[in-house]
Amino acid sequence: MDKIVSLCRRRGFVFPSSEIYGGLGSTYDYGHYGVLLKNNIKARWFEAMIFERDDIVALDSAVILHPRVWEASGHVEGFSDPLVDCRTCKLRFRADKLEDSQCGRKPSKRPGEFKECDLTEPRQFNLMFETTVGPVQEAGSKAFLRPETAQGIFINFKNVLQIARRRPPFGIAQVGKSFRNEITPGNFLFRVREFEQMEMEFFVPPAEAEQWYRYWIEQRLDWYLRYGVRRSRLRVREHGSEERSHYSRGTSDIEYLYPIGWSELEGVANRGDFDLKRHTEFSTTKLEYVGPDGERYVPHVIEPAVSLERIIVAVLADAYDEEVVGERERTVLRFHPQIAPVTAAILPLIAKDEGMVSTARRLYEELRKRHAVEYDDNGAIGRRYRRQDEIGTPWAFTIDEQTLADDTVTIRDRDSLAQERLPIGGVRERLGELLEQDWQTPKPD
Ligand code: ATP
């Protein structure tokens, strides 16, 4: 994990937030490559959820919803984790995660392991961030930052049913920020207080719920495999009945073998009819499906939910590699080409050679209309290749003396390091073809 964090910082993927003020420890800012990586992952998720199917529509609901939404959903009453305080070191821990926590004293141990540790009894701590709506703080002005995007979907069920003219089974997908006042944030982006969720609520006839639940576990697992995550690092863990939320009729975590061990990457839940029924009760608006022949029922809901942050840590861990080439060590991020922040680098071999520079610039301008490409003429070519390896750029096109003589360029492959020449006029088409090809990581399982 330390190596990934340091690479992310060095290459400007992710910075600790508010660093010049000493940092906040629980939020992060994304730099240029981090934004590109995040946007690509989001785009692949959107493609799989919306563009490749006929039965899911998009939504972008507000962060601040009517406070009653969170009463109906059960969050006001029950969205809490058990908290313990240490009277000695004054730190707070999640009672159910003491194994993963570190005491404030040195050498660090688990809370409770020092004889001086003095832990309180666990008490429930609500994870929702409170805020005030409007200029005056008064009764009724209290609101919350959403801790999940799902509720924004449930309260729009009727709108989508009527206006988008859908009938179950159909889904509503949304990507957006969620906020949780986590007791112990940490492990880089894995547990943060502000994160971007990608959730999809799939409304189905009650009798089909179990079948769709299994279907979505498979679909989501396949999505990770499609984008190159190693199969051996993924597993599905089904929750036992004691672990499930009160509304859940079945929950499975898709876990990834993070540097911290197997942990939840994505959750797939069969939420039954809990949410629509509760919002019907609290809002008095009937949230149900009425068919053309008069049949009516409250659909059941299957929900795959994940954060971009957890995917980013998984993808980085899966892609990170070090190898010795010749005498040199190189660090390389072996991203799937459709996820890599930069698809190709355009490199004139000699920055002072006007012919090479103008040819390279022309190629760059042509390619950037369609692809995320980067032009770089700064430093020795070996250093430039290593820089592109570290940000995970799958291909580099180099313009050299021969280019000026015969209009060919070299293409260098990030993973195999193979180099071959091709006509400069065929680069755009070649890049398009390469991007379409199936890709598998060369990293061993
Ligand atoms: P955990 O048990 O790890 O706290 P959870 O089961 O409460 O997670 P869910 O409520 O199921 O998480 O949230 C759905 C998804 O949102 C998770 O699978 C995870 O990908 C993501 N997620 C939840 N909390 C965080 C967080 N604090 N930071 C980053 N991602 C998060």
Residues whose N, C-alpha, C, O or C-beta is under 5 A from the ligand:
A	BS01	ATP	E182 L189 F190 R191 V192 F195 E264 L265 E266 G267 A305 V306 S307 E309 R310
